[in-house]
C-alpha cells in the first residue's frame, strides 16, 4: 500500500519514489491526472463498464423514453383453390407435414415492407409527422425531418413488422408508434393498401387469363360476320335466297309437270279409245297435254340452259354455307372457352381476409424498460466477465 | 494470429523477460506485452500441434485439409448421385458439402476437447503456457484447416457448376460463429475432463446423436413455423443458416439471428473460461 502525499517543492519526486523504504513512500509526486483516472478506472472497472451504463440506460428508459403503442392486425391471404400439387420430393415433404408457404401471402408480406408501401402511405398519412410526434423522445423518433426514402424505409421497417405463419397461413402485422391512434391508423391503412394490392393482382390475373380467350372470341365473331356478309352479297348478286332450294323447287315443278303430263296423256289415250276426236272433252284433253308438254319442255330447257350457271351458283353457295357453319361453331367454342377461362380466373383469385382488425392500444407496451435494462445488464456482465477472464489469462503470461 | 510468420527473427519464446517497453512504470507489465507473449505462445503451440498430429513424413499436415475435404466431398457426391432433389432448387452437392463441413468443424473441436489437457499436460510445466493457450491453439488449427477445406470446395464447386458464393464474407462469418460456439463448448468439456472421465466417454456419443438437430442437414424454411421456432433455439442452426445465406443468397429463404448466436457463444465462452480457471487449480500434473 502506498500513501500519497502532497508534492513537496524541495524534493526530487522520482528519486524519492525509488529510494523510499518499503511500506512508506514518503512524499511522492501526485501522479498525473490521466494516470490517476486510469488507476481509478481499473479499480472500479465493473462499476464503470457495467453498472454505470445500466443505470444510464435505466434512467433514460424509465425517465425520458416516450411511450410507444403497438397495434396488431392479422389477416389471411388465400386462394379459392390451390394449384396442382407438385410431385416428387415436394409432395413427399408436404405429406410429411412440411408445408410450402403461399406465395401470395409472402408477396403481401414483402409488399408491406417495401419502399412501394412507404411511398403509398406517405400519400395518405403524414408518415414523417407520425414518427416525429412532439411527445417522441429524441432517440426513438425519426431523426430527420425530411428523410430520404431509404432512411424512412429503414425506420419504417423498425416500426412495422409483418410475420407470416406458414402453418396457419395467418400473417401478423404489428405497428408501433408514439400514439395509439396513430398505430391504429397506420395498421388500418396498411391493411387497406394490401387489400388494394391483392385486388390489383386479381385484376391482372383475370386480365391475363381472359385476354387470349377474348381475342379468340373476337376473331370468331369477325369470321362469322364476314361469312354472313359474303352470303348476303351473294344473294343480292344472284337474286336467289337459296340456289339449292330454288333448283330443288324447279326440279319439283318439272316433276309435277311431267306427272300431270303423263296423267293427261293417259287420259287422252283412254278417251281416244271410245270417243270421237272432235268432242269437247277430247279437245280439252289435247289442249291440256299440249300446254303441259310445252310447259315441261320450257321448264326442262330452262333448267338445262341455266344448268351450268346454277351448278356454279350452287357450288359457291355451298362453300359460303360451310364457311358460315364453321364460323358459327368457332364462335360457340370460343365463347365456351371464354366462360371457362373466366371461371378459372375466378377460381385462381386471391383474397385478403381480415382475421383481427387493428386495435387501439390502451397501454404502451414499448419500450419494455425493465426487460431492456435487464438485458443490457446481463449482456454487459457477460462481456465484462469474458473480458476479465481473457485479460487475467493474458496476465499469466507476464514475464 | 501471430504464428511463425511474425516471429521471423528468432525471438525468445518464453522464459526471458522481454527488453524495455514491456514493463510499465509502476512495475506492472503492460497488457499489450502480455498479449504479445500469449500470441507467440499460441503460435508456437500451433506449430507443435501440427507436427505432433501429422508428423513430417509423407504429405504431413496436408492431411489437415484433406481429411474434412474427403469426408465432405464423399457425402456430397453420395447425395449427388442418389439424385433426389431438394426444395428450393438448390444444388445438392453444395448443400450437403456446406452442411457437412461446418459440422465437421464442430465435431472435430468438441471431440478432441476431452483429451486436450491430458495429451498436453507435460507442456503445463512451462509457466507461460496455460490450458487456455492449448485450447485456443488446437481449435484455431482445426478452424483454419476446415476453413481451408471449405475454400477449396467452394472454389471447386464454383469452377464446376459456375455458381459462386453470393456473399463469401457470410460464409466465413458463419464458420467463425461455429468455431466460437465449438470453442466455448470445448473449454467446458476440457474443464470437465479434469474432474471426470465421463466427458471422454460421452462426447463422441453426444456429437453423433445431436447430428440431426444441429442444423447441418436441414434448412429452417423446410419446417412448419412451430418447429422453426423450436429449432431456432439451437445456436448452431444459426451458423449453418448464415453459411447457406452466404452461399445461396436470396435463392432460398434463410433464418438466422446473429445477436442470439453471439449471446450463446459469449455465455458458453464465459462459463468455459470460468470453468477452466477453476479446473487449472485441480489439474494433477
Interface residues (C-beta under 8 A of the other chain):
Chain A: X88 X89 X90 X93 X97 X98 X99 X100 X101 X165 X166 X167 X168 X379 X382 X383 X385 X386 X389 X390 X391 X392 X393 X394 X395 X396 X397 X398 X399
Chain B: X16 X17 X18 X22 X23 X29 X31 X33 X34 X35 X37 X38 X41 X84 X85 X86 X87 X128 X130 X132 X221 X222 X223 X224 X225 X226 X228 X263 X266 X267 X269 X270 X273 X274 X277
